[in-house]
Amino acid sequence: ERSKALLNSAGWRDTDGDGLLDKGGTPFEFTLLTNQGNLTRELTAQIIQRRLQEVGIRVKIWILEWSTLLHQFIDKRKFDAILLGWALSREPDPYDIWHSSKTGEGEFNFIGYSNPKVDGLLIEGRRNFDPKVRTRVYHELHRILYEEQPVCFLYVPDALPAIHKRFEGVEVSPIGMWANQIHWYVSP
């Protein structure tokens, strides 16, 4: 109900009684793209479609082969909305995803996000090796991304990794079991 009220206050109303919101004669609808071969993303797209339909927004889903999605839509910036996944390494440097200089074809900031404060934080995070300073920098970066919502982070998938008992030196940490992989060994 709150979503409907917010949309209504922004001028989106069902003026013709068809169950679809419109504004100035333009229906509220968009196409959501994702890649084939990822059942979780396909099901997530269907949930998004159903939930937005409940408030009067039509979502068309296109599930495309990866290279077509990448080269015909992502690289050319030809999409309304896209459902993808990201993973960072242990080094939490998201420069390539968020810096405004990384918006060219084939680069990761394909949504064209630009914020001078974020650019500065990304550079500061790269130039500083003090973990406390970097933590402060990246927390500030995450606060800005949360407030501005250039993307909508939906979920972190569950994982159940397993490793054979012959591996020694494995230490599980809050960032996962692979955190100290370089120190693993197998006794002779």
N, C-alpha and C positions, 0 to 999 in steps of 0.2 A: 504494500500500500504506500509505503514511503517513496519507493521508486516511481510509482505512478504520480504521486503528488509532485515530486521534483520535476518529472518530465512535463507535467501539466503547467507548472510554474515557468518552465522554459518555453512554453508555447506549443508543446506537442499534445494534440488532442485527436480523438477519433471523431472527426467532423461528419463522416458519412456512415457511421455505424457498422463498418465492416470488420471491426476488431483490431484494425491497424492504425497506429498513431500517424498523424500527418501534420505538416506545418506549411502553411502557404500553398497547399495543394500537393506537396511533395511527401510521399509516404516515408516513414522511418523504416528503412530496410538497407541491408548491406550483405556482402558476400564474405564468408569466412573461409580462408584457404588453409589447408594443411596437407601433409605428405601422406601418401599411401604407405601401407606396411607398418603403421604404428597404430595398433588397435586402441591404445589408451587415448591418443589424440583424437581419433575418430569418435570414440564414445564421449570424450570431453566436448567436442564440437556439437554433438547431439544434445548434450545437457545444456550447453549455452543456448542453442537454438530453442529448446523447449522452454527454458526459464525466461528468455527474452520475449518469446511469443506470449507468455502469461501477462506481460505488461504492455503488449501491443507493438512489439518490434519484430519485423520479419528478418530472419537470418537464412541466407542460402549457403549451403555447404558445398565446397568444391574440394575433392580429394584428388590430388595430382601426384603423378610420378615425380620423384625427387628432382631430377635434372630439369624437368619442365618447370616445376615450381621455382627452383632456384634461378634459372636463366631467363625464363619468360616473365616471371612475376616479381620475385624478390629483387634481382639485380636491376630490373627496369622500374622498380617502385610502382608496380601496377597491381595494387591490392587495396581493399578497404580495411580488412583485418586479417591477421594471420596467426595461426596457432603453431608454435614451435617450442623447442626446448633448448636450454643453455646449461652448460656445465663449465665451471672454472677449475683450474688446477689448484694445488695448495697455495700457490702464490696468488693472492686475491686481487690481482691487477685487472680491472675491467676497462682499461683505457680504450681498447679496440671496440668495445660495445657502446660506450657512452661519450667519448670525446668528439667534439664537433668537427674535427679534421678527418674523421673516419667515416664520412658519409658517401664516398665515391662508390662506383659500381664494383661489386665484388667484395666490399668491405662490410664489417659487422654492424655498423650503425646505420642500417638500412631504413630505419624509421625517420632518420633525419633529426634526431634529438640534438638540441643545442642549448647550452646554459653556460655562460662564462664562469660562474661560480663552480660548477661541476668540472669544467675544464681545468680550472686552477687546482682543485682538490686532486684530480687525477694526476696532474704533474707533480704536486707536492707528495703524493703517495709513492710515486715512482722514484723520487729523489731522496727520500728519507729512509734510513735503515733502522731507525729506532722503533721497535715494535709498539711501544706505547703511543708514539706520535702517529704511526700508521693506523693504529686502531682508532684513534680520535678522528683522523682524516676520513677513513672509510665509513665510520659511523655517521659522520656529518654527510658524506655522499649518500648513504642509504636513507638518511632522514629526508634529504631533498628529493630523491627519487620516489620515496613514499608519498610525499606531499604533492609532487607534480604528476605522478602516475603516467609517465610516458609509455609504459606498458603495464599490463595487469598480470602480476605474478599469481598464478592459480594454485599450484601445488608442487610439492617435492615428492617424487615417487618413493614408495617404500622399496627397500632392498634387503635381501637376506644373503649376504656374501658368506661363503664357506671356504675354509682352507684346510688342506691336509695336515694332520698332526705332525708330520715329519718336519714341517717348517718351524723354526725356532726364532725367537726374538720378535715375534709379532706382538704389538701393543695396540689395543683398541683405544681410540681417542674420540672426543666429540666430533671431529671432522671425518671419522670413519676409520676403517681398519687399515687403509693403505697409507696412513700418515707417515709411518716409519718403514716403509717397504725396503728402502735402501739398506736397512740393517737386518733384514731377514737372512737366514742361512739354513742349510741342511747339514747336519753333522755327518761326517763320513762313517 
